[in-house]
Amino acid sequence: MIHITLPDGSLREYDQPLSVYEVAASISLGLANAAVAGRVDGVLVDCGFLIEGDARVSIVTSQEPDGLEILRRSCALMLAMAVKQLHPNAQLRAGSVLGDGFFYEFAFRRSLTLAALPTIEARMRALAATNHSIRRREPASRATSSEGLSLYRLGDFEGFAEGPHVPTTKVLQAFALDHISGTLQQRIYGTCWSSQQELTTWRAPPLVMVVNIDERQSAYAHSVTETLRRRGLRANSDLRNEKISHKIRQHSQKVPYLLVVGEKERDGGFVSMRSGSGEDFGEQGIEAVCELLSQPKTGGA
């Protein structure tokens, strides 16, 4: 007999090993349909993970941060599949979650432009609509898995990726591709949310944009953005692997305030603040920025 302890402390008994998805289905069909992963004794696992002994189990949905990150990770995998279908000679490099979205890096024989993104996004939507399963497989060699990556199969596509992933592509609906960078080796960037309403909200013009100088500050820049949002401010972050001068120039034309994050800012726990028109507010603590931007005279800027 297998004893499963749920987050509310209740105990369920099963007479044979079962998957995380089957645990969710035994609780309710709605929970099973919403499940994107599970936690077994505190460890994030795929819905297909087999529970063979007593364990504490919780079901992860896209409504929590870990679940949303899993959605974005799976969107990156679906992006790789779409690109390989459209450009069979493209070489896969690596994909990852990044801030509010994801990216995947490819090597192309001929570089793509922004004009290619609508076609790739349309192929991704077709893949989502087909509702492909995403399953973890054991690779023939353990070498790549030892680097923290697992082999996942999405339809007839296979790729190494960090897990866990959503069980099927049907939950990947609220996404968009928004940028491509590089020349022969290129990154395609996108965003993914748990609902179209959240995607629409993200697309609304922000009051402030957080920009990092390079990838070393990505996590800190995103945490600053999340802090601003918790204070009720319209904030987004641009974490693309682009020159900081390019990002500042691009956003200065559209966004009232910019927060620049480099190594000094990250290590000191502050930001360098400027307005879109070029006014320099200097180094500011995060709380000071929140107070300044929450004032009525700037809230409607």
Legacy VTK file of the C-alpha trace (Angstrom):
# vtk DataFile Version 3.0
C-alpha trace
ASCII
DATASET POLYDATA
POINTS 301 float
0.000 0.000 0.000
1.293 3.458 -0.949
0.434 6.375 1.332
0.281 9.847 -0.239
0.151 12.882 2.023
-1.419 15.943 0.392
-0.618 19.604 1.220
-3.676 19.924 3.520
-2.360 17.017 5.590
-4.934 14.517 4.354
-3.782 10.974 3.589
-4.698 8.886 0.559
-3.932 5.213 0.032
-3.213 3.500 -3.294
-2.657 -0.189 -3.870
-0.047 0.225 -6.625
2.501 2.743 -7.969
0.922 5.682 -9.781
1.973 8.836 -11.591
1.655 12.412 -10.358
-1.070 12.920 -12.973
-2.994 9.930 -11.612
-2.797 11.391 -8.108
-4.250 14.642 -9.459
-6.997 12.764 -11.326
-7.921 10.866 -8.164
-8.539 14.214 -6.463
-10.503 15.866 -9.288
-10.614 15.951 -13.075
-10.274 19.722 -12.978
-7.020 19.471 -11.026
-5.695 16.832 -13.429
-6.436 19.090 -16.410
-4.724 22.041 -14.699
-1.635 20.090 -13.597
1.664 21.038 -15.239
3.972 19.209 -12.815
4.144 17.890 -9.275
6.235 18.073 -6.134
7.187 14.761 -4.621
8.832 15.194 -1.216
9.581 18.776 -2.224
11.202 17.968 -5.580
9.651 19.264 -8.825
8.894 16.386 -11.213
6.971 15.777 -14.438
3.317 14.718 -14.308
4.422 11.336 -15.636
6.746 10.728 -12.671
5.959 7.363 -11.075
5.473 7.345 -7.304
6.456 3.943 -5.965
6.495 4.531 -2.216
5.083 6.720 0.567
5.524 10.400 -0.246
4.274 13.923 0.284
2.768 15.103 -2.996
1.431 18.417 -4.261
0.127 19.260 -7.722
1.680 22.248 -9.512
-0.520 24.402 -11.774
0.297 27.388 -13.952
-1.201 29.698 -11.324
1.956 29.537 -9.192
5.445 30.828 -10.080
7.002 27.372 -10.505
4.165 26.347 -12.789
4.484 29.475 -14.916
8.219 28.858 -15.264
7.481 25.315 -16.441
5.069 26.706 -19.062
7.817 28.986 -20.361
10.386 26.188 -20.379
8.028 24.029 -22.431
7.318 26.921 -24.791
11.052 27.091 -25.515
10.996 23.382 -26.381
7.987 23.898 -28.648
9.835 26.795 -30.312
12.747 24.446 -31.065
10.372 21.934 -32.649
8.686 24.615 -34.771
12.018 25.957 -36.030
13.294 22.477 -36.913
10.127 21.805 -38.896
10.453 25.077 -40.814
14.264 25.076 -41.063
15.474 21.441 -40.972
19.132 22.481 -41.294
19.027 24.680 -38.200
21.261 23.440 -35.386
19.862 23.523 -31.853
22.026 25.206 -29.231
20.134 25.738 -25.984
16.924 27.142 -24.604
16.027 28.658 -21.263
13.472 30.575 -19.248
14.308 34.280 -19.107
12.339 36.760 -17.004
8.752 36.872 -18.275
9.486 34.504 -21.122
11.963 32.224 -22.798
14.506 31.992 -25.584
16.090 29.340 -27.749
19.411 29.674 -29.534
19.972 28.263 -33.015
22.698 28.204 -35.642
21.329 28.926 -39.120
22.998 28.689 -42.498
21.306 31.964 -43.383
20.293 34.327 -40.593
16.608 35.023 -39.974
14.988 38.437 -39.570
12.038 39.677 -37.524
9.874 38.941 -40.553
10.333 35.212 -39.878
8.766 35.320 -36.394
5.060 35.357 -37.402
5.551 32.172 -39.428
7.386 30.444 -36.559
4.749 31.597 -34.059
1.977 30.285 -36.320
3.694 26.892 -36.453
3.945 26.895 -32.654
0.216 27.598 -32.400
-0.477 24.681 -34.719
1.662 22.429 -32.531
-0.176 23.600 -29.418
-3.548 22.993 -31.060
-2.506 19.463 -32.071
-1.944 18.818 -28.354
1.305 16.901 -28.552
2.459 15.044 -25.467
5.789 15.949 -23.879
7.525 12.988 -22.301
10.840 12.487 -20.576
12.915 9.655 -22.044
16.049 7.887 -20.923
18.930 8.797 -23.295
21.243 6.156 -24.714
24.150 7.976 -23.067
24.206 9.391 -19.557
26.772 12.047 -20.476
24.300 14.835 -21.213
21.966 13.928 -18.354
24.861 14.311 -15.939
24.975 17.974 -16.936
21.494 18.456 -15.493
19.629 17.966 -18.779
17.088 15.296 -19.671
15.921 13.995 -23.032
12.346 15.044 -23.844
10.167 13.917 -26.725
7.576 16.332 -28.109
5.660 14.647 -30.915
8.340 13.324 -33.270
10.895 15.851 -31.979
13.518 15.062 -29.340
15.791 17.462 -27.519
17.806 17.776 -24.323
16.359 20.250 -21.878
16.056 21.060 -18.225
12.835 19.682 -16.747
10.161 19.287 -15.708
7.863 20.097 -18.643
4.112 20.325 -19.106
2.478 16.981 -19.997
0.871 18.237 -23.238
1.062 21.330 -25.427
-2.623 22.206 -24.995
-1.797 24.410 -21.991
0.619 26.492 -24.082
-1.831 29.015 -25.492
-0.928 32.492 -24.226
2.463 33.084 -25.833
4.104 35.338 -28.404
7.490 35.697 -30.090
8.866 39.220 -29.927
12.532 39.405 -30.872
15.435 37.767 -32.662
19.075 38.685 -32.139
22.450 37.688 -33.526
23.577 36.766 -37.024
24.405 33.145 -37.908
23.972 32.057 -34.287
20.683 33.584 -33.251
18.380 33.727 -30.263
14.629 33.864 -30.679
12.844 35.392 -27.696
9.245 35.046 -26.601
6.911 35.462 -23.648
4.411 33.002 -22.184
1.620 33.380 -19.616
-1.074 31.204 -18.109
-3.914 33.141 -19.780
-4.576 35.522 -22.655
-5.613 38.178 -20.127
-2.168 38.038 -18.502
-0.510 38.265 -21.928
-2.647 41.306 -22.801
-1.728 42.971 -19.505
1.967 42.320 -20.154
1.673 43.932 -23.574
0.222 47.162 -22.152
2.679 50.116 -22.239
4.722 50.064 -19.006
5.570 53.003 -16.789
9.074 51.685 -16.188
11.437 49.323 -18.012
14.255 47.514 -16.202
17.267 46.840 -18.444
20.365 44.808 -17.606
23.844 45.460 -18.981
24.571 41.774 -19.529
23.261 38.345 -18.615
24.946 38.256 -15.216
22.300 40.647 -13.874
19.248 38.899 -15.392
17.950 37.382 -12.156
18.395 40.612 -10.192
16.762 42.717 -12.918
13.768 40.389 -12.982
13.477 40.498 -9.184
13.428 44.312 -9.334
10.625 44.111 -11.903
8.633 41.753 -9.689
9.061 44.104 -6.705
7.717 47.024 -8.728
4.723 44.948 -9.851
3.910 43.952 -6.290
3.753 47.662 -5.502
1.154 48.122 -8.231
3.449 49.679 -10.843
3.343 48.824 -14.561
6.840 47.402 -15.026
8.555 45.180 -17.570
12.146 44.086 -18.055
14.310 43.744 -21.155
16.779 40.934 -20.470
17.774 40.272 -24.079
21.425 39.678 -24.906
21.722 43.064 -26.623
24.010 46.033 -26.078
22.769 48.265 -23.269
22.999 51.339 -25.525
20.609 49.675 -27.984
18.102 48.820 -25.268
18.197 52.294 -23.728
17.791 53.941 -27.118
14.879 51.687 -28.027
12.930 52.117 -24.795
13.655 55.815 -24.247
11.286 56.551 -27.116
8.361 54.716 -25.502
8.806 54.307 -21.744
8.681 57.143 -19.166
11.327 55.660 -16.853
14.299 53.322 -17.246
16.104 51.434 -14.475
19.583 50.307 -15.520
21.179 47.342 -13.747
24.848 46.415 -13.962
27.279 44.614 -11.665
27.549 47.594 -9.315
23.786 47.904 -9.017
23.262 44.196 -8.507
25.934 43.886 -5.834
24.698 47.018 -4.056
20.995 46.187 -4.267
19.997 49.374 -6.087
19.380 50.659 -9.630
20.440 53.595 -11.776
17.326 55.546 -12.706
16.693 57.835 -15.650
13.679 59.151 -17.497
12.913 58.437 -21.103
13.644 62.078 -21.880
17.164 61.718 -20.458
16.815 63.113 -16.917
19.277 61.324 -14.620
17.961 60.394 -11.155
21.207 58.658 -10.198
21.493 55.595 -7.980
18.274 54.730 -6.182
17.185 52.024 -3.770
14.259 49.910 -4.906
11.910 51.260 -2.232
12.847 54.833 -3.149
12.027 54.087 -6.783
8.660 52.612 -5.773
7.799 55.669 -3.710
8.843 58.062 -6.466
6.913 56.249 -9.178
3.843 55.852 -6.952
3.448 59.614 -6.526
0.399 61.015 -8.356
2.515 63.365 -10.475
4.458 60.441 -11.990
1.788 57.715 -11.830
0.039 59.134 -14.876
3.225 59.794 -16.818
LINES 1 302
301 0 1 2 3 4 5 6 7 8 9 10 11 12 13 14 15 16 17 18 19 20 21 22 23 24 25 26 27 28 29 30 31 32 33 34 35 36 37 38 39 40 41 42 43 44 45 46 47 48 49 50 51 52 53 54 55 56 57 58 59 60 61 62 63 64 65 66 67 68 69 70 71 72 73 74 75 76 77 78 79 80 81 82 83 84 85 86 87 88 89 90 91 92 93 94 95 96 97 98 99 100 101 102 103 104 105 106 107 108 109 110 111 112 113 114 115 116 117 118 119 120 121 122 123 124 125 126 127 128 129 130 131 132 133 134 135 136 137 138 139 140 141 142 143 144 145 146 147 148 149 150 151 152 153 154 155 156 157 158 159 160 161 162 163 164 165 166 167 168 169 170 171 172 173 174 175 176 177 178 179 180 181 182 183 184 185 186 187 188 189 190 191 192 193 194 195 196 197 198 199 200 201 202 203 204 205 206 207 208 209 210 211 212 213 214 215 216 217 218 219 220 221 222 223 224 225 226 227 228 229 230 231 232 233 234 235 236 237 238 239 240 241 242 243 244 245 246 247 248 249 250 251 252 253 254 255 256 257 258 259 260 261 262 263 264 265 266 267 268 269 270 271 272 273 274 275 276 277 278 279 280 281 282 283 284 285 286 287 288 289 290 291 292 293 294 295 296 297 298 299 300
